[in-house]
Amino acid sequence: MNVLILGSGGREHAFAWKIAKSSSCNNLFIAPGNPGTAEVGSNIEIGVNDFESIKKFVLSEGIEMVVVGPEDPLVNGIYDFFQEDEELQNISLIGPSKEGARLEGSKEFAKEFMIRHEIPTAKYKAFTKDNLEEGYAFLESLDAPYVLKADGLAAGKGVLILDNLQGAKDELKAMVDDAKFGNASSTVVIEEFLSGIELSVFVLTDGDSYKILPSAKDYKRIGEGDTGLNTGGMGAISPVPFADRFYIEKVEREIVKPTVEGLKKDGITYKGFIFIGLINVKGQPKVIEYNVRMGDPETEVVIPRIKSDLLNLLKGIDDGTFSEKDLNINEQAATTVMLVSGGYPETYEKGKAISGTEDIKESIVFHAGTKNENEQLRTSGGRVIALTSFGENIEEALTKSFASAEKISFKGKYYRKDIGFDL
């Protein structure tokens, strides 16, 4: 098969690394890709939301499958774009329809979906500037801390957790009245705060049957001990120790099955990954949010643990054989540690020379924000490189990832040395 992956980060490098190993893969392209993906496929200078250029490339290169990495093109309707075009209809696109992508594109839509299908989640209400006073009153009915979520996509920055009631009221006004997050916060979802340990469960579905991929936990805060500002993710571990077989069976029964069946009942086309962000509240899993693609950096620990041929699994989604395919998982633990630019997630400099990647022997190097300039690898993003390692347990895998992190150098390099600390 000729395959095109859309995206340019660590998640897409992990997809490319895995799909390139498939005996079914003839030609692999990544748009726009990064220096890491260039080692396993061919990078193409096309933006993920440039649907017309994607169409031209797909037709000219005989692409048979498109795997969508990030959420933007899904929320913008790339699945529907392919379905509505006679020349593209028969090409397999891994990702939900525009309506299905609203599970991530609209927090209010996702909450309504969960309530409708009796999926456990925090109680909530949604507000706009037209009922701001009601929003204040709802905040007063809750105990601190207060959770405010911009309804739309806000590049991972649209969730605020505040300890002070007046501060929460001020932020609500800033979001809906002063467009703090632009159109994304014209509607704001306020929900009760749930206390517990978070984890992510990933599902691959053809819309009828599903397969549960390995669980993972990522670490969002920049500082050790989970302090400081939120980031795109500083590292991840898989599996999550408390999420044993019995716990995952509970998640499947109470969350995964009702989600897939709910999509079907609502007539929503969904062929791809569902990322379910959960919180474990005294043994009870509750949904914090849905994402309609794989997470980053969780992909960098989940995908390497899949022993099965990923491309073969994805082929089954479109040809009706998905339910018959086997999903085999590596029993070893996997950990990834993210090297980031100094100053991230606030202002940081790009273009710093990177050395030492060729010395890494015990970890897989996934490029997240790098570029090649005159044959010199340089930083081009806040999150630069993810280092994924295997071990008999999380501690052993982390020891390898941390050792690899010390071998890579660039000015301002920072990484958290406490990934997995809470487990």
N, C-alpha and C positions, 0 to 999 in steps of 0.2 A: 504493500500500500504506500501511496504518497501521502504524507501527513503534514499539516500546517498547525503549529502551536502559536497562539496569540499571546503576547506578553513579553516582559523583559526582566523579570526579577528572579529571585531564588526559587520561587515556586515553579516558574516556567523552566528553569534550568533542571530542577528535579524531574519534571515531566519529560523533558527532552532526554536526559540521562537514562531514564527508565525505558522510554519508548524506543530509543536507538538500539537497545539490547534485543528487541523483538525480531524474531526470524521473519515476521510478516512485514517489517518496515523496509521499504525500498529507498525512498528519498524522504528526508526529514528537513523541514524548513521552520524557522522561528521568526516571527515578525513582532517587534523589531529585534528581539533577542539581546544577548550581551556576549562578552568574550568567552564566558563559560559555555554557553549554548553553541557557540561557533566551533567548539572542540568536538561536538557530537552531531552537528547538523549544519545547515547553511542559514545564516542570518539574512533577512530581507528588510530593507528600509521601508516599512509600511506601518502606519499608526494603527492601534487596535480599534479605533473608531472610524477609520477610513474605509467604510463598507464597499464603496465602488472600486477602490484600488485592490481590496481583498478579493473581490469578485473577479477582477481581471486576472490577478495572479493565480487564483484557484483554477480558473478555466485554462489558462495558458500552460500551467504545469501539471495538469491532470491530477489535481489534489482530490483524494477520495474521502478524507476526514479532516475536520477542523476541530481542534481542542482549544476551548476558550479558557485562558488563565484568569484574568481579572474580572471584576464585577461590572465595570463601566459598559463594555460592549453588550453585555447580557441585559442590563437595565435599559440600554438604548435600543434593544430589540434585534440583535443580530440573528437570533434564531428565526424570527418572523421574516426578516429580510431574505434569508435563504429559502424559507418555505414558500414565500410569495413570488419567487423568481423561478420561472420555468427551467432556466439553465442550471440553477443551483439546487433545485428540489431534491435531487437524488444523492446529494453529497451529505455525508453524515456530519452533523454538527453536535458536539458534546457540550450541552448547556441548556438551560430551561428557556421556555418562551418568555416574551416580555411580561406577560401576566404572571408567570411563575417567578420571574426575577423580582417582582414586587415584594416577595418575602424578605428581600434585603433592601430593595429600593425604597420601601415605606415601612417605618416602624409601626405605624398605626394599622396598616394592612396586615402585617405579621401578627400583631396582637389580636386583631379581630378574627383572624384565621385560627389562632390557638384557642380562643374562647369558644368559637363555633364548633371546633372539633375536640373540645374537652382535653386539651393538652396542657399539663400543669405549667403555670407561669406566674409571675408576680402580678398582683392587682394593679390596675393602671387607669388613667383617663388621658384623653388628648385635648389640647387647647390651641387656639389661635389668638390673634390680637383682639378678635371680636368677643371673646369670653375670658379675657385676662383676669378679671375679678374672680371668676369661678376657679381659675387656676390657682390663685392665691388661697382661696378657701380650701381647695383640695390639698394643697401643701400643708395647711394648718391641721388637716385631719390625719396627717401621717407623722410618724416618729422619724427623727433624724437617724442616719443621713438621708438626704433627698436625691433622687435620681432623675435627671432631666436628659431626654434624648431628642436630638433633632430628627424629625420624621424622615428626611431624605438623606442621600449620601453626602457625607461631610469629610471625606478622606480620613476616616478613623478618628476625627477630632470632635464629633458631635455628641459625645456622651459626657455629662458632667455629674460628679458625685460631690455633694456639698453638705457640710455638717451644720451650717447655720441657716435658720429659717429665713431671715431677712436677706441673706446672701442668695438663697435659692430663688426668692421672689425677684430680686434684682436681675439675676441671670435669666429667669423666665422672660422678663420684660425685654432684656437685651436680645434674646433669641427671636421672639415673635414680633416685637415692636421695632427694634433697631437692626433686624436682619444680621445678627452676629455671625451666622453661618450661611448668609445669603438665602436663597429660596429654600434650601434644605431645612431651615428652622422656621418656616412660615407656619408650620404645625409642630408642636412639641408634645411628646409623650412623657407624662410624669408617672413614675411607678414606685411601688414600695421597694425599699432596699432589702435584698436577701443576703443573709450572712452564711458563708460556707466556702468550700473549695471549688474553684471553677475547673472545668475540663471541656474538651471538645470531642464530639463523636461525629465521624464522617460516614456518609452513606452514598453509595453509587446506585442509581436507579434507572430503569428504562420506562418508568411510569406505572409499571404493574408490579414487577418483583424488585427486590433490592438486595444489596449486600452491604453489611456493616464492615467498614474498614477499621484499622487499629485506632484506639483512642489516643489522645494526646493532650498535653497541657502546655500552654505557652506562658511566657513571662513578659508582661507588657510594660512595666515601669522601667525607667532608665536606671534607677538607683538600686543598690543591693538591699535586700530585705523588703523588696517591693515598695520603694519610696520614689518620690520625684514624679516627673511628668510621664504621661502615657507615650508609648512609641508604637511603631508598627509590629514590634515583637523582638525581644532580646535573646530568645532561645526557646527551646521546646524539648519535652521528653515524651517518649512513648515506649511501653504502655503506661497508663496512669495506675500506680500501685493499688489504690482502693477500688478501682473499677474492674473487679474480678468478673468471672463468668456470670455469677448470679446478679451482680449489679447491672451488667450490660444487658442481660435478659430482661431486667426490670425497665431499663431505658428503651429497649426494643418494644416491649409490650405497651408501655405508657406513652411513648413519644415517637419512636421511629415509625411503627405501624400506623398509628393514627395520622401521622404527617403524610405518608405516602397515600394512604386511603383517602385522606382529606383532599389532597390535590386531585385525585381521581374523581371524587364526588363533586368537586367544584368545577370539573371540566377543564382543568388546567394542564396543559402539556408540559411535562417535565422529564427531560432525558439528560441526566448528568449528575453532578455532585451536589449533595446537600451537606452543609457544615452546620451542625447544631451546637451552639454555645450553651453549655449547661452549667448549673451550679448545684452542688451536692449539699442540700440543707438537711442535716441530721439523717442521712441515708435516703432522702427523697430527692430524686433528680427533677429539677425545674428548668424550663427553657428561658435563657436570658435573651437570646436572639438567634435568628437564622441568617446564614450567608449562603449564597447560591453558587458558590465555587469553593475550591480548597483554600485553606488558610495559609498564611506565610508568616512565620517560619514552620508551622506544623507540617506542611507538605514535605519539608526536608527530612522529617523523621518518619512520617507515615508511608510515603511512597517507597523508600528504601526497604521497609519491612515487608512489602508485598513480594512474595516469591513468584507468584503467578505472572504470566505474560500480560502486562497491562493493556497493550494494544489489542490483544485477543479478547480481553474483557470488554473493552470499549466497542470493538466490532460487534459483539453480541447485542449491544444496546439497539443497534439499528436493524440487525438481520433477524431478530426474534429468538436468538439462542442464548440470551443473557442469563436466563434462569438456570440453564443447564451447565453453565461454566463454573469451574471450581475456583475458589479464592483461597490460596494458601499463604499463611503468614509466618514470617521468621519469628521464632519464639524469643530471640535475643532482644535486649533493650536497645533503643536508639536514642541518642541525644544530639541536639544541635546547639551550638553557641554562636551568636551573631557578633561579628566585629563591626563596630560603627565608627563614624567620623566624629572627631572631637567637636563638642558643641551640640550635637544631635540630641534631642529632637528640635532644638531651637536652631539658631543660625550656625552654619558650619561651612567650611571651605571645601571645595572640590579640587580634583586634579593632583592629589598627592600620590607620589610614586609608591607602588606596592611591590614588596619583594618577599620571597620565601615560600610562595605557593608551590613551587616545584619540589620543596623539601618535605611536603606533607605525605606521609606514607600510611598512617593509621586512621586517617579520616577522609571523608569525601568532601571536596571543596566545591561548594555551590556559590556561584557569583550572584550577588544581589544588586549591587550598585557599583559596577566597574566599567571601564572603557579602555581600549587600546589606543595609544597615541605614539606614533613612531616606534612601534614594537615595544613600548613600555606600558605595563599595566598600571592604570591609575584609578583613584577613587572618583565616582561620579554621582554618589548618592549618600544619604544618611546611613543607611544600612548597607554595608559593603560586601561582606563575605560571611556565609554560614558554613560552619564546620561540623559535619555529621559523623558520628562514630558509633560503632556497635560494641556491646559488652554483655557479659552474662547477667549483669544487673546495671541499674542506672549509674551507680557510683563508678563502676569500671569504665562505662562508656564516657562519662563526664571527664574522667581522668585523661582519657585519650584526646577528647575535644579541647580541653584546657591546655594540654601539652602542645597540640597543633596550633592553638591560638598564639602561643609564645613564639612560634617559629615564623609567623607572618608579621611583617613590619610595614607601617606607613605612619606618617606624621599625624599625631593626635589619636591614634588607635585606642579604642576603649571597648571593653566587654565586661559583662557581669560574671563574677567568679562564684556566684551562689545559685546558679540555675539548679532547680530541684531541691532547694533548701527546705521547703515546707513539706516535703514528702517523707 
